[in-house]
């Protein structure tokens, strides 16, 4: 009897110890591995064309420039908009850092729209809603960490340009992690896409679009009463290309409908150090995100 009680006490102790060791905030913690982030910036190159009427016409041609950046973990911190925010949406108000896997081609030459819709709901990978960006996939595809910053189309994740793959019928996954200092409830998710799209947050499906074909734009889909938990949040997107255009947008606003900001954790730490140093030296706080917007009086 004593041995039985002793064994039971040990089991209970193990359960209590194990339970205390679990940190709910880290349940969706990202991989500790770092990746070289590739930065994709859309710029416009002006080209002079001489028309048949001998008139000179200036044409703007979009080009994509990519360059390697520092080693990053795939984490962005969620930051509330400040009182001095202009209210205009810029790249920082969208989730623009994604770990992307693809492209996966699918046969659609003989499929009508209804059957193409089913492609969105078929699992290419068994645990697609739980992808972490660290999996080894038995295909020619590999994970690539990228940041998209477009002056003319803020927030656009242009997968067609990213992959430089001409085939129309393609699928890709995109994974990112958002870090929150506190729980954010009753917030709104805004998405847009040129094709079909699915969004999971912390393994839960929160949105799927598989209706009419459209041109991808901001805020085409509005999903209310979404929650981001304190700590890490895993966002997984599955995007299916139907035609030539292949892009998506994703952002959040808080309970007061103010756009949230998303800053890579590594950059945010550097900015806070610079802000502290600037405030100590000049008595002013330098307001910086991806760009410096100006100075405000220190509190």
For each residue, the residues with C-beta under 8 A, 3 or more apart:
1: 4 5
2: 5 6
3: 6 7
4: 1 7 8
5: 1 2 8 9
6: 2 3 9 10
7: 3 4 10 11
8: 4 5 11 12
9: 5 6 12 13
10: 6 7 13 14
11: 7 8 14 15
12: 8 9 15 16
13: 9 10 16 17
14: 10 11 17 18
15: 11 12 18 19
16: 12 13 19 20
17: 13 14 20 21
18: 14 15 21 22
19: 15 16 22
20: 16 17
21: 17 18
22: 18 19 27
23: 26 27 231
24: 27 229 231
25: 229 230 231 232
26: 23 29 231 232
27: 22 23 24 231 232
28: 177 202 231 232 233 234
29: 26 231 232
30: 73 74 75 132 133 177 232 234
31: 73 74 132 133 134
32: 73
33: 73 134
34: 71 72 73
35: 71 72 73 74 99 143 144 145
36: 68 69 70 71 72 145
37: 68 69 70 71 72 97 145 146 147
38: 66 67 68 69 144 145 146 147
39: 66 67 68 69 146 147 149
40: 64 65 66 146 147 148 149 158 161 162
41: 64 65 66 149 150 151
42: 62 63 64 149 150 151 152 153 156 158
43: 62 63 64 65 151
44: 60 61 62 63 152
45: 60 61 62 63
46: 58 59 60 61
47: 58 59 60 61
48: 56 57 58 59
49: 56 57 58 59
50: 54 55 56 57
51: 54 55 56 57
52:
53:
54: 50 51
55: 50 51
56: 48 49 50 51
57: 48 49 50 51
58: 46 47 48 49
59: 46 47 48 49
60: 44 45 46 47
61: 44 45 46 47
62: 42 43 44 45 152
63: 42 43 44 45
64: 40 41 42 43 158 161
65: 40 41 43
66: 38 39 40 41
67: 38 39
68: 36 37 38 39
69: 36 37 38 39 72 147
70: 36 37 266
71: 34 35 36 37
72: 34 35 36 37 69 97 145 264 266
73: 30 31 32 33 34 35 265 266
74: 30 31 35 97 98 99 133 145 175 176 177
75: 30 177 178 179 232 264 265
76: 95 97 176 177 178 179 262 263 264 265
77: 178 179 180 181 262 263 264 265 268
78: 178 179 180 181 184 228 252 260 261 262
79: 260 261 262 263 268 289
80: 254 258 260 261
81: 85 254 258 259 260 261
82: 85 287
83:
84: 287 293 296
85: 81 82 258 259
86:
87: 259
88:
89: 93 94 154 155 218 251 259
90: 93 154 290
91: 94 96 148 149 150 154 155 290
92: 261 262 263 289 290
93: 89 90 154 155 251 259 260 261 262
94: 89 91 154 155 249 250 251 262
95: 76 98 176 178 235 250 251 262
96: 91 147 148 149 155 157 262
97: 37 72 74 76 145 146 147 176 262 264
98: 74 95 145 146 148 157 174 175 176 237
99: 35 74 133 143 144 145 146 174 175 176
100: 143 144 145 146 159 162 172 173 174 175
101: 131 133 137 141 142 143 144 172 173 174 175
102: 141 159 163 170 171 172 173
103: 141 159 163 165 167 170 171 172 241
104: 124 139 141 170 171 172
105: 167 169 170 171
106: 119 169 170 171 240
107: 110 111 169
108: 111 116 119 168 169 242
109:
110: 107
111: 107 108 115 116 119
112: 115 116
113: 116 117 213
114: 117 118
115: 111 112 118 119
116: 108 111 112 113 119 169 196 240 242
117: 113 114 120 121 196 210
118: 114 115 121 122
119: 106 108 111 115 116 122 171 196 240
120: 117 196 197 198 208 210 238 240
121: 117 118 198 208 210
122: 118 119
123: 126 128
124: 104 128 171 173
125: 128 131 135 137 173
126: 123
127: 130 131
128: 123 124 125 131 173 236 238
129: 200 203 204 205 236
130: 127 203 234 236
131: 101 125 127 128 135 173 175 236
132: 30 31 135 175 234
133: 30 31 74 99 101 143 145 175
134: 31 33 143
135: 125 131 132 143
136:
137: 101 125 141 142
138:
139: 104
140:
141: 101 102 103 104 137
142: 101 137
143: 35 99 100 101 133 134 135 175
144: 35 38 99 100 101
145: 35 36 37 38 72 74 97 98 99 100 133
146: 37 38 39 40 97 98 99 100 162
147: 37 38 39 40 69 96 97 264
148: 40 91 96 98 156 157 158 162
149: 39 40 41 42 91 96 290
150: 41 42 91 153 154 155 156 158
151: 41 42 43 154
152: 42 44 62
153: 42 150 156 158
154: 89 90 91 93 94 150 151
155: 89 91 93 94 96 150 218 249 250 251
156: 42 148 150 153 216 247 249
157: 96 98 148 162 174 247 248 249 250
158: 40 42 64 148 150 153 161 162 246 247
159: 100 102 103 162 163 170 172 239 241 246 247 248
160: 163 164 165 241 244 245 246 247
161: 40 64 158 164
162: 40 100 146 148 157 158 159
163: 102 103 159 160 170 172
164: 160 161
165: 103 160 170
166:
167: 103 105 170
168: 108 241 242 243 244
169: 105 106 107 108 116 241 242
170: 102 103 104 105 106 159 163 165 167 240 241 246
171: 102 103 104 105 106 119 124 238 239 240 241
172: 100 101 102 103 104 159 163 238 239
173: 100 101 102 124 125 128 131 236 237 238 239
174: 98 99 100 101 157 236 237 239 248
175: 74 98 99 100 101 131 132 133 143 234 235 236 237
176: 74 76 95 97 98 99 235
177: 28 30 74 75 76 232 233 234 235
178: 75 76 77 78 95 228 232 233 235 262
179: 75 76 77 78 231 232 233 265
180: 77 78 183 184 228 229 230 231 233
181: 77 78 230
182: 230
183: 180 227 228 229 230
184: 78 180 187 227 228 252 254 255 260
185: 227 255
186: 224 225 227 255
187: 184 226 227 228 252 253 254 255 260
188: 222 223 224 226 252 253 257
189: 199 201 206 207 222 223 226 250 251 252
190: 218 219 221 222 223 249 250 251 252 253
191: 197 199 207 209 219 220 221 223 248 249 250
192: 216 217 218 219 220 221 248 249
193: 196 197 209 214 216 220 221 239 247 248 249
194: 214 215 216 241 242 243 245 246 247 248
195: 213 216 239 240 241 242 243 245 246
196: 116 117 119 120 193 208 209 210 239 240 242
197: 120 191 193 207 208 209 237 238 239 240 248
198: 120 121 205 207 208 209 237 238
199: 189 191 205 206 207 208 223 235 236 237 250
200: 129 203 204 205 206 234 235 236 237
201: 189 204 206 226 228 233 234 235
202: 28 229 233 234
203: 129 130 200 234
204: 129 200 201
205: 129 198 199 200 208
206: 189 199 200 201 223 226
207: 189 191 197 198 199 221 223
208: 120 121 196 197 198 199 205
209: 191 193 196 197 198 220 221
210: 117 120 121 196
211:
212:
213: 113 195 242 243
214: 193 194 217 220
215: 194 245
216: 156 192 193 194 195 220 245 247 248 249
217: 192 214 220 249
218: 89 155 190 192 249 251
219: 190 191 192 222 249 251
220: 191 192 193 209 214 216 217
221: 190 191 192 193 207 209
222: 188 189 190 219
223: 188 189 190 191 199 206 207 226
224: 186 188
225: 186
226: 187 188 189 201 206 223 252
227: 183 184 185 186 187
228: 78 178 180 183 184 187 201 233 252
229: 24 25 180 183 202 233
230: 25 180 181 182 183
231: 23 24 25 26 27 28 29 179 180
232: 25 26 27 28 29 30 75 177 178 179
233: 28 177 178 179 180 201 202 228 229
234: 28 30 130 132 175 177 200 201 202 203
235: 95 175 176 177 178 199 200 201 250
236: 128 129 130 131 173 174 175 199 200
237: 98 173 174 175 197 198 199 200 248 250
238: 120 128 171 172 173 197 198
239: 159 171 172 173 174 193 195 196 197 246 248
240: 106 116 119 120 170 171 195 196 197
241: 103 159 160 168 169 170 171 194 195 245 246
242: 108 116 168 169 194 195 196 213
243: 168 194 195 213
244: 160 168
245: 160 194 195 215 216 241
246: 158 159 160 170 194 195 239 241
247: 156 157 158 159 160 193 194 216
248: 157 159 174 191 192 193 194 197 216 237 239
249: 94 155 156 157 190 191 192 193 216 217 218 219
250: 94 95 155 157 189 190 191 199 235 237
251: 89 93 94 95 155 189 190 218 219 259 260
252: 78 184 187 188 189 190 226 228 259 260
253: 187 188 190 256 257 258 259 260
254: 80 81 184 187 257 258 260
255: 184 185 186 187
256: 253
257: 188 253 254
258: 80 81 85 253 254
259: 81 85 87 89 93 251 252 253
260: 78 79 80 81 93 184 187 251 252 253 254
261: 78 79 80 81 92 93 289
262: 76 77 78 79 92 93 94 95 96 97 178
263: 76 77 79 92 267 268 271 289 290
264: 72 75 76 77 97 147 267 268
265: 73 75 76 77 179 268 269
266: 70 72 73 269 270
267: 263 264 270 271 290
268: 77 79 263 264 265 271 272
269: 265 266 272 273
270: 266 267 273 274
271: 263 267 268 274 275 288 289
272: 268 269 275 276
273: 269 270 276 277
274: 270 271 277 278 286 288
275: 271 272 278 279 285 286 287 288
276: 272 273 279 280
277: 273 274 280 281
278: 274 275 281 282 284 285 286
279: 275 276 282 283 284 285 286 298
280: 276 277
281: 277 278
282: 278 279
283: 279 298
284: 278 279 295 296 297 298
285: 275 278 279 295 296 297 298 299
286: 274 275 278 279 292 295
287: 82 84 275 292 293 294 295 296
288: 271 274 275 291 292 293
289: 79 92 261 263 271 293
290: 90 91 92 149 263 267
291: 288
292: 286 287 288
293: 84 287 288 289
294: 287
295: 284 285 286 287
296: 84 284 285 287
297: 284 285
298: 279 283 284 285
299: 285
